[in-house]
């Protein structure tokens, strides 16, 4: 997390055509760690499917619709995790200004947005047969939709300012609001009258038991492993994006300087007139 | 589930929720991995320290 972006060395880009850099090293974001994590996640997902769809019994009131909750609850909790990561990493980036925290913040925000969308989607699917509607302006639903807007806003803000660190600065300030909003989402069912049921497993005495509780817990573990796998890959992708942006910026600056050198010395005998080839600068 | 998923009365809702979740997560994973492969080619090996 404390690594500074390395300065691009001459000849790093465009040496192998279409911007590719020759050399050893993995041409992907995977590693032995992610391969182990991936295998564990796939095994856990298989168990999640079996418990969620086959082994757990139907609910007395909801019947088989309870199976929607075995995916809805884990993705909702992972939505909180993504938001928490984004806020924590944003705060640390604003304090330390190291690129690793910025990469973690964007990875957390993107995963938070994905899992927030899944929370809204699976909740709407569950709500249609249970409440008779896909959507209602309930406190829990509305605050979750607001969290989705904040997460998408965070990602959009990063693209607004193209200067190095400019988008990160603005987005990080917005990122600080994600934990407070997540707390509003979580406690909304206690603070306001709500159609949504109160917390089921995020307290010391769960309101469900037996295979239903196991199905939810397996879902949490499996979803957590999938989340971790995605987080590592997305973090490394953000790391690569930072470096490529830096190289592109340095290449653009070098090209501009070369162009300025040519235009500023039209009679310079050392210049070939090629924008990529700087002329001889006067002493 | 009284035996099998095929016997569920609300199988469509359950299938849509699980299917939608897995399709979205799988699609996102695919995009991240493919973009990672593409960008890795533009960064020197020394900067890809996770091998």
Contacts between the chains, C-beta under 8 A, distances in Angstrom:
chain1	res1	chain2	res2	distance
A	6	B	46	7.4
A	6	B	47	6.1
A	9	B	44	7.3
A	12	B	44	5.5
A	13	B	42	6.5
A	16	B	41	7.8
A	18	B	41	8.0
A	19	B	41	7.1
A	19	B	42	4.7
A	20	B	41	4.1
A	20	B	42	6.4
A	21	B	41	6.6
A	21	B	42	6.0
A	21	B	43	6.3
A	21	B	44	5.2
A	21	B	45	7.7
A	23	B	44	6.2
A	23	B	45	4.2
A	24	B	45	5.1
A	25	B	40	7.9
A	25	B	44	7.9
A	25	B	45	3.0
A	25	B	46	7.6
A	25	B	48	4.8
A	25	B	51	5.6
A	26	B	40	6.8
A	26	B	48	5.8
A	26	B	50	7.0
A	26	B	51	4.5
A	27	B	37	5.9
A	27	B	40	4.5
A	27	B	41	5.8
A	28	B	33	6.9
A	28	B	36	5.6
A	28	B	37	4.8
A	28	B	40	5.8
A	29	B	32	7.4
A	29	B	33	6.8
A	29	B	36	3.5
A	29	B	37	7.7
A	29	B	40	7.0
A	29	B	50	7.2
A	30	B	33	7.6
A	30	B	36	8.0
A	30	B	50	7.9
A	31	B	50	4.3
A	31	B	51	6.2
A	33	B	50	7.7
A	49	B	18	7.7
A	52	B	18	7.3
A	53	B	1	6.9
A	53	B	5	5.3
A	53	B	14	7.3
A	53	B	18	7.1
A	54	B	1	6.2
A	54	B	4	7.8
A	54	B	5	6.8
A	56	B	1	7.2
A	57	B	1	7.1
A	58	B	1	5.8
A	58	B	2	6.5
A	63	B	9	6.7
A	63	B	10	6.8
A	64	B	1	6.0
A	64	B	8	4.2
A	64	B	9	6.5
A	64	B	10	5.2
A	64	B	11	7.2
A	64	B	14	6.1
A	65	B	10	4.9
A	65	B	13	6.2
A	65	B	14	7.0
A	67	B	1	7.4
A	67	B	8	7.8
A	67	B	14	4.7
A	67	B	17	7.9
A	67	B	18	7.6
A	68	B	13	6.2
A	68	B	14	5.7
A	68	B	17	4.4
A	68	B	18	7.8
A	71	B	17	5.7
A	71	B	18	5.5
A	71	B	21	5.1
A	72	B	17	6.9
A	75	B	21	6.4
A	114	B	24	6.8
A	114	B	25	7.2
A	114	B	28	5.6
A	117	B	24	7.1
A	118	B	20	7.5
A	118	B	21	5.2
A	118	B	24	6.1
A	118	B	25	7.4
A	121	B	17	7.5
A	121	B	20	5.5
A	121	B	21	7.4
A	121	B	24	7.7
A	122	B	17	4.5
A	122	B	20	7.2
A	122	B	21	6.2
A	125	B	13	5.4
A	125	B	16	5.3
A	125	B	17	4.5
A	125	B	20	7.3
A	126	B	13	7.0
A	126	B	17	6.7
A	128	B	13	6.8
A	129	B	10	5.8
A	129	B	13	5.6
A	226	B	25	6.4
A	229	B	29	7.7
A	230	B	25	7.6
A	230	B	28	7.1
A	230	B	29	6.1
A	230	B	32	6.8
A	233	B	29	7.4
A	233	B	32	5.1
A	233	B	33	6.3
A	233	B	36	6.2
A	234	B	32	5.5
A	236	B	36	6.4
A	236	B	50	6.0
A	237	B	32	5.7
A	237	B	35	5.9
A	237	B	36	4.7
A	237	B	39	6.8
A	239	B	47	8.0
A	240	B	36	6.6
A	240	B	39	4.1
A	240	B	40	6.3
A	240	B	42	7.8
A	240	B	43	5.5
A	240	B	47	7.8
A	240	B	48	7.5
A	241	B	39	6.5
A	243	B	43	5.0
A	243	B	47	5.5
A	244	B	39	5.6
A	244	B	42	5.2
A	244	B	43	6.5
A	247	B	42	7.0
A	247	B	43	7.8
